[in-house]
Amino acid sequence: MVRANGVDICVGTVGDPDDPAMLLIHGAASSMDWWEDEFCARLAAGGRFVVRYDHRDTGRSVTGAPGEPDYTMDDLVADPIGVLDALGLARAHVMGMSMGGAIAQLLALDHADRVATLTLVATSPSGPGADGLPPMTDELQAHFAAPRPEPDWSDRAAVVEWLVEVIRPYAGSHPVDEGALRRLAERVVDRSTDVAAGANHFAVEGGGPWRHRLGGITAPTLVVHGAEDPLFPLPHGRALADEIPGARLLILDRTGHELPRPTWDVVVPAVLAHTAR
């Protein structure tokens, strides 16, 4: 546990602290567990000091009442800076996924001196359907229109099952490892103070539009995007790659709004090469 931006944040590290730091920021309602151990270990084996953390309202970090976020998007952007400060890290290679990718973009814009390189995974400079970018797929819209009923939050098995089913619509056509997914969901539930509080991320305000500022990003940028992303279809990734100066785009076939194990043999070497710049 560290004190970051005035609150208690749970942080995990993998690798040698003398190696270049790589800060991983996951998406909305996601604890650090979604950066899977083996993925982090592969990055660490490539000479990176991997830092991951639980967002507010996830994992073991500070958690408030569900439906009552007492912070803004600006706080979610300031939190990783507080994490770097707490660990004594002047700068880091930043990798953000989904909402974590939005946070990473804002870090690169507002705290450029702290961002050595930028890797943006399954993310966008705008919401689905905004700024001329395509909306989420019809299938995912139908999922949101008729969401799965919330479980009894005191029933561990029911919460695990709910979490597995909520994640499923975001996948691409890679086969899903049901056992691995369920084990990961169990870990998330067992580590979380209150899984229900993660939904607070969808109600936070602040951050403001920033697409018009993308040309001001100076960090070398790699955009990683699934060809089958149902939340942010591929043109969202192309927009980032086109509008951030010098950015490169890596398209992952058969991949949805996710970073599944079958992609790691491509993604890890690409990220290590990118962060070696």
C-alpha positions in Angstrom: 0.0 0.0 0.0 1.2 3.5 -0.8 -0.1 7.0 -0.3 -0.8 8.5 -3.7 -2.7 11.6 -4.5 -4.0 11.7 -1.0 -5.5 8.2 -0.9 -4.3 4.6 -0.3 -3.4 2.8 -3.4 -2.4 -0.9 -3.7 0.6 -1.4 -5.9 2.4 -4.5 -7.2 5.8 -4.7 -8.9 7.5 -7.4 -10.9 11.2 -7.4 -11.9 14.4 -5.6 -11.0 13.9 -2.0 -9.7 17.1 -1.1 -11.5 15.5 -1.8 -14.9 13.5 0.9 -16.8 10.1 1.2 -15.1 7.0 0.3 -17.0 3.7 1.5 -15.6 0.6 -0.6 -16.5 -2.8 1.1 -16.2 -5.9 -1.1 -16.8 -9.5 -0.2 -17.7 -12.7 0.8 -15.9 -13.7 -1.3 -12.9 -10.5 -3.3 -13.4 -8.0 -4.1 -10.6 -4.3 -4.8 -11.4 -5.1 -8.5 -11.6 -6.3 -8.1 -15.2 -2.6 -7.5 -16.1 -2.0 -11.2 -15.7 1.1 -12.5 -13.8 2.6 -14.2 -16.8 2.2 -11.2 -19.0 4.0 -9.1 -16.4 6.7 -11.7 -16.0 7.4 -11.7 -19.7 7.9 -8.0 -19.7 10.1 -8.2 -16.6 12.2 -11.0 -18.3 12.8 -8.5 -21.1 14.4 -6.1 -18.7 11.5 -3.9 -17.5 10.5 -3.1 -13.9 6.8 -3.6 -14.1 4.5 -1.5 -11.9 0.8 -2.2 -11.8 -1.8 -0.9 -9.3 -5.5 -1.1 -8.3 -7.5 1.9 -9.3 -9.7 3.5 -6.7 -12.7 1.3 -6.0 -11.0 -1.8 -7.2 -8.8 -4.4 -5.5 -7.4 -3.3 -2.2 -7.2 0.4 -3.0 -9.4 2.9 -1.3 -13.0 2.0 -1.9 -16.2 4.0 -1.4 -19.9 3.3 -1.6 -21.1 1.9 -5.0 -22.9 4.6 -7.0 -21.2 7.4 -5.1 -17.8 8.2 -6.6 -16.1 11.0 -4.6 -13.4 11.7 -7.2 -13.1 12.7 -10.9 -11.3 11.6 -14.0 -8.7 14.1 -13.1 -8.0 12.2 -9.9 -7.7 8.9 -11.8 -5.1 10.7 -13.9 -3.2 12.0 -10.9 -3.2 8.7 -9.1 -0.5 7.0 -11.3 1.7 10.1 -10.9 1.3 9.6 -7.1 2.3 5.9 -7.6 5.4 6.9 -9.4 6.2 9.4 -6.7 5.7 6.9 -4.0 8.1 4.5 -5.7 10.7 7.2 -6.3 10.4 6.9 -10.1 11.0 10.0 -12.1 9.5 8.6 -15.3 8.2 5.4 -16.8 7.1 3.7 -20.0 3.3 3.9 -19.7 1.0 1.2 -21.1 -2.7 1.8 -20.8 -5.7 -0.3 -21.8 -9.3 0.9 -22.4 -10.0 3.6 -19.8 -6.4 3.1 -18.8 -5.5 4.1 -22.3 -7.4 7.4 -21.9 -5.6 8.0 -18.6 -2.3 7.3 -20.4 -3.1 9.8 -23.1 -3.8 12.5 -20.6 -0.6 11.6 -18.7 1.3 12.0 -21.9 -0.3 15.4 -22.5 -0.3 16.9 -19.0 2.8 15.1 -17.5 5.0 14.6 -20.5 8.2 14.7 -18.4 7.0 11.5 -16.6 6.2 9.5 -19.7 9.2 7.9 -21.5 7.1 6.0 -24.1 3.4 5.4 -24.6 1.6 2.2 -25.4 -2.2 2.4 -26.0 -4.2 -0.8 -26.0 -7.9 -1.2 -27.0 -8.6 2.5 -26.4 -9.8 5.6 -28.1 -9.5 9.4 -28.0 -13.3 9.6 -27.7 -16.3 7.6 -26.7 -17.9 5.1 -29.0 -19.8 7.0 -31.7 -18.3 10.3 -30.8 -16.2 12.6 -33.0 -17.1 10.7 -36.2 -15.8 7.4 -34.8 -17.9 4.3 -35.1 -20.2 3.2 -32.3 -19.9 -0.1 -30.5 -21.2 -3.1 -32.4 -24.9 -3.9 -32.4 -24.2 -7.0 -30.4 -22.5 -5.1 -27.6 -25.2 -2.4 -27.7 -27.8 -5.2 -27.1 -25.7 -6.4 -24.2 -25.8 -2.9 -22.6 -29.5 -2.5 -23.3 -30.3 -5.7 -21.4 -27.5 -6.0 -18.8 -27.0 -9.1 -16.7 -28.7 -8.6 -13.4 -26.4 -7.8 -10.5 -25.6 -10.8 -8.3 -25.9 -11.1 -4.5 -22.6 -9.4 -3.8 -22.2 -11.5 -0.6 -22.2 -14.7 -2.7 -18.7 -15.3 -3.9 -19.7 -17.9 -6.5 -22.4 -15.8 -7.9 -20.1 -12.8 -8.2 -17.4 -14.8 -9.9 -20.0 -16.2 -12.4 -21.4 -12.7 -13.0 -17.9 -11.3 -13.7 -17.1 -14.0 -16.2 -20.3 -13.4 -18.1 -20.0 -9.6 -18.0 -16.5 -9.9 -19.7 -17.5 -12.5 -22.3 -19.2 -10.1 -24.8 -15.9 -8.1 -25.2 -13.9 -11.1 -26.6 -12.9 -11.6 -30.2 -12.8 -14.9 -32.0 -9.8 -16.3 -30.2 -10.9 -19.4 -28.2 -11.6 -18.4 -24.5 -9.7 -20.4 -21.9 -12.7 -20.8 -19.6 -10.6 -22.3 -16.7 -8.1 -19.5 -16.8 -10.8 -16.8 -17.0 -12.7 -18.2 -14.1 -9.5 -18.5 -12.0 -8.7 -14.9 -12.7 -12.2 -13.8 -11.8 -11.9 -15.7 -8.5 -8.7 -13.9 -7.8 -10.3 -10.5 -8.5 -13.2 -11.2 -6.2 -11.0 -12.5 -3.4 -8.7 -9.5 -3.6 -11.4 -6.9 -3.9 -12.8 -4.9 -1.0 -16.1 -4.4 -2.9 -16.4 -5.6 -6.5 -19.6 -3.6 -6.9 -17.8 -0.3 -6.3 -15.8 -0.6 -9.6 -18.9 0.6 -11.4 -18.2 4.0 -10.0 -15.7 4.5 -12.8 -18.6 4.8 -15.3 -20.0 7.7 -13.3 -17.0 9.9 -12.8 -16.9 13.3 -14.4 -14.0 15.4 -15.7 -11.2 14.7 -18.1 -12.9 16.7 -20.9 -12.4 16.2 -24.6 -8.8 15.8 -25.6 -8.8 14.5 -29.2 -7.9 17.9 -30.5 -4.8 17.8 -28.3 -3.3 14.5 -29.6 -0.9 16.3 -31.9 0.8 17.6 -28.7 1.9 14.1 -27.5 5.6 13.9 -27.8 6.2 10.4 -26.3 7.0 7.7 -28.8 3.7 5.9 -29.2 2.6 2.4 -30.1 -1.1 1.7 -30.6 -2.2 -1.9 -30.1 -5.8 -2.6 -31.3 -7.9 -5.7 -31.9 -9.4 -6.1 -35.3 -12.6 -7.3 -33.7 -12.9 -4.8 -30.9 -16.7 -4.5 -30.2 -16.5 -1.4 -27.9 -13.9 0.7 -29.8 -13.9 -0.7 -33.4 -10.6 -0.5 -35.3 -11.0 3.0 -36.6 -10.6 4.3 -33.0 -7.1 2.8 -33.0 -6.4 4.1 -36.4 -7.4 7.6 -35.3 -4.9 7.5 -32.4 -2.1 6.2 -34.7 -3.0 8.9 -37.4 -3.3 11.8 -35.0 -0.4 11.2 -32.5 2.8 12.3 -34.2 5.0 9.3 -35.3 2.7 6.7 -33.7 2.7 3.1 -35.0 -0.3 0.8 -35.2 -0.2 -2.9 -34.3 -3.4 -4.7 -35.3 -4.2 -7.9 -33.5 -6.2 -10.4 -35.7 -9.2 -12.2 -34.1 -8.9 -9.9 -31.0 -11.7 -8.0 -29.3 -11.6 -5.5 -26.5 -9.0 -7.6 -24.7 -5.4 -8.7 -24.6 -5.7 -12.5 -24.6 -2.9 -14.9 -24.1 -2.7 -16.0 -27.8 -1.6 -12.4 -28.6 1.3 -12.2 -26.1 3.9 -13.7 -28.4 3.3 -10.7 -30.7 2.5 -8.0 -28.2 5.3 -8.6 -25.6 8.2 -8.4 -28.2 6.6 -5.4 -29.8 6.3 -3.6 -26.5 9.8 -4.5 -25.4 11.2 -3.2 -28.7 9.1 0.0 -28.4 10.2 0.7 -24.9 13.8 0.1 -25.8 13.8 3.3 -27.8 
